[in-house]
Amino acid sequence: MTADSPGAVPVPDAGRDPSPPADSPQVDAAALTQFWELAKVKAKLNRFEVYTGANPASALIPPAWAFGATPEQADSLLALVLDGVKTGTAGALWDYEAEGEPIAEVGSLWIILDGSARPRALIETTAVAVVPFDQVDAEHARSEGEDDLSLASWRRIHEDFFRSHASHDRGFQPDMPVVCERFRVLYPTPRNA
C-alpha cells in the first residue's frame, strides 16, 4: 500500500496505508512544498537544471507518508531511519491490492513524515521483492531496525500488525505475499527540526 498523494499520512512500518486514521494530523501543503524544494537541492536532484533547464519531474512532490499506525510509532520509526538503523520496510501485498496502490519501484522517492505530519526525510527505494511472509529472511528483518533485529521478532511484530491493520479481508496467512522494500535516505532534516 503506497501513499500516492502528498496529503496521505499512512500506517505502519508493516506497509503504508493511503487512508490516514481519522485522528491523524493533516499534512501542511506549504511545509511539504518547502521541504521538497530544500530536499531536492540537498539531495542534488536538481543538478542538471543548470544545464538543461527545469525538469518537469522535479516540480512533482513525491508521495508523503509516515511509518507506524500511531504518531508515537511514526516518531520512533522515523528516529530509526534518521539514525541510519532502519533501511527497510514491508507491507502485505493484499493491502496494496485492496487499496489499488502500485508497488514501489527502484528509484521511487518518498517523503517521510513524523507523528505530527511534518516532512522529515526524503528516501529513495533501492530494492523491492515480493516474498511469502514465512520466507522473509533475516537480512530483511535486520534492515527494518526494530526490536532486537531478529527474524523471530520481525515475524512476531509483523504478524500482529498484519492481523490488526489489514485493508483486506483475507486475514493473516503464513505464506501471504509481502512486499519487502529497501531504501536509502537522500535528505534528512536535522534532529532538532
DOVEXSE-56561 format. One record per residue (C-alpha): residue number from 1; residue in one letter; x, y, z. Coordinates in steps of 0.02 Angstrom, whole numbers, padded with zeros to 5 digits. Layout:
N
 num residuo     c1     c2     c3
 NUM       a      X      Y      Z
...
This chain:
193
 num residuo     c1     c2     c3
   1       m  00000  00000  00000
   2       t  00077  00161 -00051
   3       a  00028  00337 -00014
   4       d  00003  00411 -00185
   5       s -00044  00586 -00136
   6       p  00050  00715 -00038
   7       g -00083  00726  00098
   8       a -00081  00545  00147
   9       v -00020  00506  00321
  10       p -00018  00317  00317
  11       v  00000  00171  00429
  12       p  00142  00065  00488
  13       d  00306  00002  00451
  14       a  00218 -00152  00400
  15       g  00174 -00052  00248
  16       r  00099  00112  00202
  17       d -00086  00149  00207
  18       p -00155  00289  00099
  19       s -00302  00312  00217
  20       p -00243  00402  00374
  21       p -00333  00367  00537
  22       a -00469  00495  00572
  23       d -00369  00573  00714
  24       s -00207  00589  00614
  25       p -00133  00762  00593
  26       q -00151  00831  00416
  27       v -00001  00872  00310
  28       d  00031  01058  00286
  29       a  00046  01078  00096
  30       a  00157  01232  00114
  31       a  00275  01140  00232
  32       l  00281  00993  00111
  33       t  00323  01108 -00035
  34       q  00456  01198  00067
  35       f  00533  01031  00122
  36       w  00535  00967 -00058
  37       e  00619  01125 -00125
  38       l  00758  01108  00004
  39       a  00772  00917 -00005
  40       k  00792  00910 -00194
  41       v  00935  01035 -00183
  42       k  01019  00948 -00034
  43       a  00999  00777 -00118
  44       k  01067  00854 -00280
  45       l  00913  00801 -00378
  46       n  00912  00966 -00472
  47       r  01094  00969 -00528
  48       f  01054  00957 -00714
  49       e  00933  01104 -00711
  50       v  01082  01220 -00729
  51       y  01120  01144 -00900
  52       t  00951  01088 -00964
  53       g  00826  01200 -00877
  54       a  00693  01145 -00754
  55       n  00643  00963 -00764
  56       p  00455  00938 -00751
  57       a  00483  00789 -00635
  58       s  00575  00899 -00509
  59       a  00415  01000 -00489
  60       l  00315  00848 -00432
  61       i  00317  00823 -00245
  62       p  00344  00640 -00201
  63       p  00209  00549 -00102
  64       a  00219  00583  00085
  65       w  00178  00457  00222
  66       a  00227  00406  00397
  67       f  00286  00240  00466
  68       g  00178  00163  00602
  69       a -00005  00158  00648
  70       t  00008  00296  00779
  71       p  00100  00461  00795
  72       e  00212  00381  00927
  73       q  00259  00239  00809
  74       a  00288  00363  00669
  75       d  00411  00459  00779
  76       s  00502  00306  00845
  77       l  00519  00226  00672
  78       l  00573  00392  00596
  79       a  00708  00404  00730
  80       l  00774  00234  00671
  81       v  00778  00300  00492
  82       l  00867  00460  00542
  83       d  00992  00360  00645
  84       g  01030  00250  00494
  85       v  00966  00093  00581
  86       k  00807  00071  00479
  87       t  00837  00044  00292
  88       g  00691 -00071  00253
  89       t  00504 -00089  00267
  90       a  00371 -00217  00222
  91       g  00187 -00219  00180
  92       a  00057 -00350  00140
  93       l  00031 -00364 -00048
  94       w -00153 -00395 -00013
  95       d -00163 -00222  00066
  96       y -00086 -00143 -00089
  97       e -00215 -00234 -00195
  98       a -00362 -00188 -00082
  99       e -00312 -00005 -00088
 100       g -00274 -00007 -00275
 101       e -00098  00053 -00239
 102       p  00051  00014 -00352
 103       i  00204 -00069 -00279
 104       a  00356  00044 -00262
 105       e  00488  00031 -00395
 106       v  00675  00050 -00379
 107       g  00709  00237 -00388
 108       s  00541  00290 -00313
 109       l  00556  00442 -00200
 110       w  00455  00463 -00039
 111       i  00441  00598  00092
 112       i  00434  00526  00267
 113       l  00327  00617  00395
 114       d  00342  00621  00583
 115       g  00198  00588  00702
 116       s  00140  00768  00683
 117       a  00134  00751  00493
 118       r  00289  00860  00467
 119       p  00406  00810  00324
 120       r  00569  00746  00398
 121       a  00662  00639  00269
 122       l  00672  00606  00083
 123       i  00706  00424  00044
 124       e  00732  00325 -00117
 125       t  00680  00144 -00143
 126       t  00835  00040 -00185
 127       a  00760 -00136 -00194
 128       v  00588 -00216 -00197
 129       a  00542 -00400 -00184
 130       v  00377 -00490 -00155
 131       v  00401 -00646 -00049
 132       p  00291 -00756  00060
 133       f  00283 -00697  00241
 134       d  00366 -00856  00302
 135       q  00510 -00833  00178
 136       v  00560 -00656  00228
 137       d  00742 -00677  00277
 138       a  00846 -00620  00425
 139       e  00936 -00489  00320
 140       h  00773 -00400  00282
 141       a  00717 -00415  00463
 142       r  00880 -00329  00517
 143       s  00854 -00192  00387
 144       e  00691 -00141  00470
 145       g  00790 -00095  00627
 146       e  00656 -00141  00753
 147       d  00661 -00229  00920
 148       d  00810 -00348  00932
 149       l  00833 -00353  00741
 150       s  00798 -00540  00737
 151       l  00689 -00631  00611
 152       a  00584 -00703  00753
 153       s  00549 -00529  00817
 154       w  00510 -00465  00641
 155       r  00385 -00607  00616
 156       r  00300 -00576  00783
 157       i  00286 -00387  00757
 158       h  00227 -00401  00576
 159       e  00105 -00542  00604
 160       d  00024 -00438  00740
 161       f  00022 -00286  00626
 162       f -00049 -00382  00477
 163       r -00187 -00453  00588
 164       s -00228 -00284  00668
 165       h -00216 -00162  00523
 166       a -00264 -00255  00364
 167       s -00353 -00161  00224
 168       h -00408 -00327  00150
 169       d -00523 -00465  00213
 170       r -00411 -00617  00184
 171       g -00342 -00625  00360
 172       f -00164 -00672  00402
 173       q -00082 -00820  00316
 174       p  00096 -00882  00348
 175       d  00126 -00886  00160
 176       m  00039 -00721  00118
 177       p  00138 -00613 -00004
 178       v  00237 -00472  00075
 179       v  00316 -00326 -00018
 180       c  00490 -00301  00054
 181       e  00571 -00134  00015
 182       r  00744 -00068  00048
 183       f  00781  00117  00043
 184       r  00915  00247  00071
 185       v  00898  00419  00147
 186       l  00935  00557  00022
 187       y  00900  00702  00139
 188       p  00861  00701  00325
 189       t  00807  00854  00421
 190       p  00913  00896  00571
 191       r  00862  00806  00731
 192       n  00805  00965  00816
 193       a  00699  01024  00668
